[in-house]
Amino acid sequence: MDKGEIGAAAERIRDYVRNTEIMESRTLNEICGCRVFLKLENLQRTGSFKIRGAANRLLTLKDEESERGVITASMGNHGEAVAYMAKALDIDCCVVLPRGIKKSKLDAIKSHGARVELSGATYDDAFQRAGELSVEEDYVMINSYEDEEEIAGNGTIALELPDLDTLIVPVGGGGLLAGTLLALEDRGTRVIGVEPEGAASLSLSLKNGRPSSVPSVNTIADGLSARHPGIKPFSIIRSRISEKDVALVSDVEIASALLFLLERCKILAEPSGAAPMAALMYNKIGVEEDSKVGVLITGGNVELSDLAYLISRNVANEGRRTKLWIMARDDPQEMKKIFELLGKNEISVESMHLDRHAHSVPLNYCEVRLTVTAPQSSMIEKCISELRDGGHRVTAAY
């Protein structure tokens, strides 16, 4: 493969994909000490970059292959992209997903008219079943990691970027990173891959010098939960970057970056799409002051219930949500003072319970149990200090 194939792919798919927005954020520039450019593939058709590879693959099918129909295995985004393109090109399509797939992703794939089959608990299980069905029912197998057309389509993102000093790319099976490296080969841009700590298969493979599998995967970034990189992507990647060019981020860091993008930049990213931002925010990548850094926000398909959970957990992790147990005199004026103090420190009360009957509560006293939130953890800490200075016994659980 070479850059020419990526240019051809860009021309081929132009009527099916969006040239997505690139956003520069002053807030991010100040926090990160560099110029940050967000490539918003969460605004892409089907909500992720995957439409690029899927479009190029299906548009290069021979007539005989189109007549047979296509099948693919997916954790969600790739399956929806293939289903979308199959509908657009009037091609029969089957998508195999692991059981337990998010309902929003399942519904999205079905909405494009694809046949859906659930099999196993992991992507590898679904991939095995897709392979079996491709033989049994004569489907053309679409492999997001091993098809060169997929890799070339993925690389078209890089052709839409301005000149950058560094580009940060999330890594699952490696198809996006491989295509990006090819596209930027002669532009002098440093390309950094980002993996979740719980699915660091590319790091292991680069260390071993061959595609290697991690024993298991455990990450909130399901789109990056590959146990091993693709063989073709790895052959491209290993000759262009080394292990030191791959950063690892924790699930807590990914969730924090997701919330930051949503809260400060008004960008909804799924965990896989927020991983590159996490690497930059948590200084996993050395960048020079005022250098130009691109961050690929690769998707925004997140289940609303998962988003609520991630937001809640992250607010707690940052110390902005706290449980307080306050021992106070059972007196209306005392309660008024406590709540005035909370208000003065910009603290909101999510829930409250008064306990007058526990053995640990003295007569004429009550225990005020609160769940509180604040814009900054320091506000809660200041309020706790003021409550204690006022003679209250306060216990906090973050």
N, C-alpha and C positions, 0 to 999 in steps of 0.2 A: 504493500500500500504506500501511497505518497500523497502529498498535499493536493495534487491535481485531482484525485478522486474526491476530495472534500469539496473542492470548487465545483466539480460536476454535480455533486450531491446538492449543493446549495442552489444551483440553477434548477435542478430537477424538482425540488420540494417547495419552491418559492410560493406556489399557489396554495399550499396546504398548511404552511406554518406562518407564524407571526415573527417579524423582526422586533423582538421584545425590547421594552424600555431599558435604558441604562440610567440609573439614578445616582447622583453624588449627594451625600448628606453632610452638611456642615457639622452636625452633631457627631457623626461617626469620625469625621476628620479630626475634630478636637480630641475625642477620646482615644483614638488610635495613633495620633501623631503622624498621619500620612493622608494622602488623598484617596478616599475609598469610593470605588465605583461598583454599584450593585447591578448585576445583570439579572433582570427579573423574569426568569423562566416560569415563575409561579403564575404569571399572566399569559403563559403560552396556551394554545389550544390543548384541551384535556388537562390543563393545570400542571403540566410538567414538561421538561425538555424531551421526554421520551418520544414524543410525536415526530421529532426530527429523524431519529434512526428508523422508526417504524415506517414513516413515509418513504424514505429512501429504499428500504428493503422491499416494500410491497410494490413500489413503482418500477422496480427492476425485475419483477417476476416475469417469466415467460408466459405466453398465453396458456400453454398447457398447465403450468403451475397454478395460474389464477383459477382455471377451471376446477382443479382439484380442491382448492380451498387451503386455508392456512390454520396452523395451530401453534400456540405458544404457552409457556408457563410463566407465571408472574406473581409478584407480591402485590400487584395492583396497578401502578402507573403504566408499566410497559403493556400490560394486558389491555388497559383502556385505550392506549395509543394504537395498538394493533387493531382493536375492535373498531375504533373510529375510522381508521384508514380503510379497513376492509369494507365498512359500510359505504364510504365515499366512492370506492372503486367497484362496488357490487361483487365482493368476493366472500364466499362462505368462510366463517371464522369460528374457531373454538378456542376458549381460554381456560387453562387449567390453573386453579388457585389452591393454596393450602387451606384446610379447614381452619376456621377462626379468622378468616380475612375480615377486615373492617367492612361493615355494612355499606358505608358510603361508597367504597371502592367497588364492591360487588354490584351495587345498584347502578353505578356509572357504567360499568362494562356491559351489563344487561341492557342498559338504555340504548346502546348502539346496535342492538340486535344480535350480539354474539351468543353462541351456545356456551354455557359455563359448566364446568365440572369441578367439584371440590375433591381433593385427594391429599391425604397425609397431613402432617403437621408443619412441614417446612417447605421452603422453595425447592430443595433437592427432591423431596417426595413428589411435588407437583411436576417437576421437570421430568422425572422418571416416567410418570403416568402420561405426560404429553408425548414422550418418545414412543411409548407403547401404542397410544392412539394414532400417532402419525403413521405407524406401520399397519395397524389394524384397519384404519379407515382411509388410508392413502392421502393424508393431509401433508402439505409442505410444512416442515418444522421451521419456525422462526425463533432464532436464538439471539437474544439481545446482547450476549457477550461474545459470541463466536462468529457472527455474520459480519463480514467486512463492510457490507452496505450499511449495517447498523452503526458500526464504528465511524464510518465516513459521515453519516448523517449527524451523529452526535457532535462531530468536530465542527460542524457549521456554526455552532455558537461562537466559536473563537473568531470566525471571520467577521462577526458583527461588532467586535470589541475595538475600542481605541487602542493606541499604543500604551502598553503598560509595562511597569518594571516587574511586577509580580502578579500572578493569577492563582487563585485558590479554588481548588476543584474537589468536590466530594467523591469518594471512591467506594463502590460496591464491588461489582464484578470487573471493573476497570475499563469498560467500553468508552465511557465519557472521557476519562483521563487519557486514554490512548488516542482518541480522536483529537482531543485538544492539543496534545503534544505534537502530533503530526501537523496540525493546522498552524501552529506557532513556531515551527522548527526553525525558520529563518528570520524570526522577528526579535530575537534576543530577550524574550520574556522568560523570567524564571517561573516555572510552574510547580506548585506545591499541591500534593494530594492530601486529603484529610480523611481519616478513618475513625470510626468509633473504637474506643478501647475494647469493647466487647465483641468486635468483629474485625480484628486487625490482620486480615489474611494477606493483604498486599505487603505489609511490613514484614511478615514472616516469610513470604515468598522471596522478597528481595534479599533478605538476610540469608536464606538458603540457596539462592541462585536458581530457583525453579519454582513453578506453581506449587503451592503447599496449602493444605487445609488446616484450619484451626479446629480443635476438637468439638467446639460448639460455639454458638453465637448468642449474645444476650445484649440487646440494645433497643432503645426506643426508636432508633432510626431504622425502621424496617426496610426501607429502600436501600440501605447500605449493609444489609445483613447477609452478605455472601460468605460462605465458609471458605471459598477459594476463588482466586481471580480466574478469568477466562484465559485459555491458553494463548489465543491470538492477541488479546490486549496485553497480556504479560510480555509477550515477545517484543511488542512495540515499546512498552514502558521501560523494561529493564535496560534497554540500550540508550535510554535518554535521561533517566533519573536514577537516583540511588535511594537507599533506605533513609538517608538524612533529609531527603526531600518529601518525606511523608510524615505528617503530624497526626498525633492521636488526641482525641478529645473524649471526655467523659460524658455520660448521659446528663449529669447535672449541668455541665457546661453547655451542652446542646440545648437543654431546656431554657437555660438562662439567656442564651443568644436568641432563641425563638421568641421569648417574652420581650426582650429588648427590641427586636425588629418590629414586633406588633405594637408595643407601647410607645416607642420613640420615633419609629420610622413609618408606622401605619402599614406595615408589610406583613401579610400572613404567609409564613413559611412552614412547611412540614418539618419534622425533625431532621430528615435527610437533607433538606434544603438549607437548614440553619447551621449545619455542621461546619461549613467553611467560615461562617461568621464567628462561631465559637472559637475556632483556632486563632483568628485574628484578635478577638476580644481578650482572650486569655494568654496572649503573648506566646503562643506555640510556634510563631513564625517571626523571625527577625526581619523587620522592615526599616528602611532608612527614613528619616524625617523628610516629609514632603514628597516621598516617592509615590508613584501611582500604583495602587493595588486594586485589582479586580476580584470580586467575590461572586461566584455563581450561586444564585438562589435558585436551585434547580426544580423546586416544586412547591405547591401550596395545598396539596390534597391531604388535609388533616381532619380526622373525625372530630365533630364538635365535642363529644364527651371526652375524648382524649385531650383536646385543647383545654377544656375546663380543668381537667385533672393536672395537666402540665403547668398551667398558670397557677393553680392553687399550691402545688408542691413547690414551685419556684419562688413564689412570694414567701412561703415559709422558709425555704432554704436561705433566702436573702435577709431573713430576720424581720420582714415587714408584716408577717402574721405571727401572733403570739397568743398563747393561753396564759391568762393571769389568774392567780388565786389571791384575793385581797381580804384580809381579816379586818373587819370594821365594826364600830358600834352600830347596833340595829336601830338607827335613828335617821329620819328623812333628811335632816340637815347634813348628816355625815355623808349620806349617799349623794346629795347635791354637790358637796365639795369634791368628791371623787370624780363625778362626771364632768364638772366644770374643769377639773385638772386635765382630764382626757381631751376635752374639747380644745383647751388652750394649746395642747401639744399636737393638734390636728390628727387625733386618733379616732378612728371609727370603730364602733362596737358591732360585731357581726352576730354575736349571741351572748346571752346573759342568764345566769341561774343563781338564785340566792338559797343558801343552805343554813338553816338555823338549828337543825336537829342533830347534826353529826356530833359524836362524842368529843371530837377535837375542838368543837366550837364552844367557847365559854358562854355562860348566861349573859343575855342582853347584847350578844354579838352575833354577827352572821358572816359567813364566808361568801364573798362575791366572786363568782366564777365567770370570767369573761374571755371571749375570743375577740381579739382586736387586730386591726390593720392600720398601717400608716404609710405615707409616701416614702419614708426612709426609716431604717432600723434605729438610727440615732434618736429619733423622736420618741420611740417606745422606751429606749434605754433612759432617756432624760426623764420621762414621766415616771418610770419605776423608781428612779432616784428621788424624785420629788415626793412620791407617795411614802417612801421609807423615811424621808426627812420629816414627814408629817406624822410619823409614829405608827404607820401601818406596816403590818407584816405582809410582805409580798413575795410570792413564788412565781417564777416565770418558766415556761416550757416553750422553746422555740421549735 
